[in-house]
């Protein structure tokens, strides 16, 4: 299959999936998350179009290991009713998992490919996917930061400071 056509179909499916999730979601925060993720897919489509124009002199770049049935978003679109997403963290985790699977798909294709030009293009597309995955991971880390607050673990077992400095009997330092 043509590499650019495959990559473009994956990103278009992703955009359609996130827009559909945004449309059907009841929670305003989740609608915002899915809207941002759909926007990410749109930017990825623009990057792919730019990459395709840079390699316009190459007529056909096919890769036998890329199969339209391996489009992760197409599978999610079919099964989206079964998805139980209850918060923005789960939405970001879903997006990260999908990006990891897409990146792994390109990595497997790179390993199987023998043509150096095709392998180079696959690496470039995989790098774009990796960057997109890392961006989503950074947003997830930011949103999840209150759940991972280091100070909670550091100070959770200081028994000598019961009730924030007051003694158990209610008296305080004199």
C-alpha positions in Angstrom: 0.0 0.0 0.0 1.1 3.6 -0.6 2.7 4.9 2.6 1.3 8.4 2.3 -2.2 7.1 1.5 -2.0 4.7 4.5 -0.8 7.4 6.9 -3.4 9.9 5.7 -6.2 7.3 6.1 -5.1 6.6 9.7 -5.1 10.3 10.6 -8.4 11.0 8.8 -9.9 8.0 10.7 -8.5 9.4 14.0 -10.0 12.8 13.3 -13.3 11.3 12.5 -13.2 9.1 15.7 -12.3 12.0 18.0 -15.0 14.3 16.4 -17.6 11.5 16.8 -16.6 11.0 20.4 -16.8 14.8 20.9 -20.3 14.9 19.3 -21.7 12.0 21.4 -20.0 12.9 24.7 -22.2 14.4 27.4 -19.4 15.9 29.5 -18.1 19.4 28.5 -14.6 18.7 29.6 -14.4 15.5 27.6 -15.8 17.3 24.6 -12.9 19.8 24.9 -10.4 16.9 25.2 -11.8 15.1 22.1 -11.9 18.4 20.2 -8.2 19.0 21.0 -7.3 15.5 19.9 -9.2 16.0 16.7 -7.3 19.2 16.1 -4.1 17.2 16.7 -5.1 14.8 13.9 -5.8 17.8 11.6 -2.3 19.2 12.2 -0.8 15.7 11.6 -2.6 15.6 8.2 -1.1 19.0 7.4 2.4 17.6 8.3 1.8 14.6 6.2 0.8 16.7 3.2 3.9 18.8 3.6 6.0 15.6 3.8 4.3 14.2 0.7 5.0 17.4 -1.2 8.7 17.2 -0.3 8.9 13.8 -1.8 6.7 14.6 -4.8 9.5 13.3 -7.2 8.9 9.8 -5.9 5.9 8.5 -7.8 4.8 5.5 -5.7 6.1 4.5 -2.3 4.6 1.2 -1.4 5.1 -0.9 1.7 3.7 -4.4 1.7 3.5 -4.6 5.5 1.1 -1.7 5.8 -2.4 -3.0 5.6 -5.6 -0.9 5.7 -7.1 -3.4 8.2 -4.4 -2.5 10.7 -5.9 1.1 11.1 -6.4 1.3 14.8 -8.9 4.2 14.5 -11.1 2.3 12.1 -11.4 -0.5 14.7 -12.2 2.1 17.4 -14.8 3.7 15.2 -16.6 0.4 14.8 -16.5 -0.3 18.6 -16.8 3.2 20.0 -20.1 2.3 21.8 -18.2 -0.2 23.9 -15.7 2.4 25.1 -16.2 3.4 28.7 -14.4 6.8 29.1 -15.4 8.5 32.3 -12.9 11.4 32.5 -10.3 13.4 30.7 -7.5 11.2 32.1 -9.0 8.1 30.5 -9.4 10.0 27.2 -5.7 10.9 27.2 -4.8 7.4 28.2 -6.8 6.1 25.2 -5.1 8.6 22.9 -1.6 7.6 24.2 -2.4 3.9 23.7 -3.6 4.4 20.2 -0.5 6.5 19.3 1.7 3.8 20.8 0.0 1.2 18.6 0.4 3.3 15.5 4.0 4.0 16.2 4.6 0.3 16.8 2.9 -0.5 13.5 5.4 1.8 11.7 8.3 0.4 13.6 7.3 -3.1 12.4 7.0 -1.9 8.9 10.5 -0.3 9.1 12.0 -3.6 10.3 10.4 -5.5 7.4 11.2 -3.0 4.7 14.2 -3.6 2.4 14.0 -0.5 0.2 16.1 2.4 1.8 13.8 5.2 0.4 10.7 3.5 1.7 12.4 2.8 5.1 13.4 6.5 5.3 9.9 7.7 4.7 8.5 5.3 7.2 11.0 6.6 9.8 9.9 10.1 9.1 6.3 9.3 9.5 7.1 7.2 12.6 9.0 10.2 14.0 5.9 12.4 13.5 3.8 9.8 15.3 6.3 9.6 18.2 6.3 13.4 18.6 2.5 13.4 18.6 2.5 10.6 21.2 5.0 12.5 23.4 2.9 15.7 23.2 -0.2 13.8 24.4 1.9 12.2 27.2 3.0 15.6 28.3 -0.5 16.9 28.5 -1.5 13.8 30.4 1.3 14.3 32.8 0.2 17.9 33.4 -3.4 17.0 33.9 -2.5 14.0 36.1 0.0 16.0 38.2 -2.4 16.6 41.1 -2.8 12.8 41.5 0.9 12.3 41.6 1.9 15.1 44.0 5.2 14.1 45.5 4.7 15.9 48.9 1.8 13.6 49.8 4.0 10.6 49.8 6.9 12.5 51.5 4.9 13.8 54.5 2.2 11.1 54.8 3.8 9.2 57.6 5.1 11.9 60.0 3.3 10.7 63.1 4.9 13.4 65.4 2.7 16.1 63.7 -0.7 14.9 64.7 -3.4 17.4 63.9 -1.0 19.8 62.4 1.1 20.5 65.5 -1.5 20.0 68.2 -1.1 17.2 70.7 -3.6 14.4 70.8 -5.2 15.7 74.0 -5.9 19.0 72.3 -3.2 21.1 74.0 -0.5 22.7 72.0 3.0 23.8 72.7 3.2 26.3 75.5 
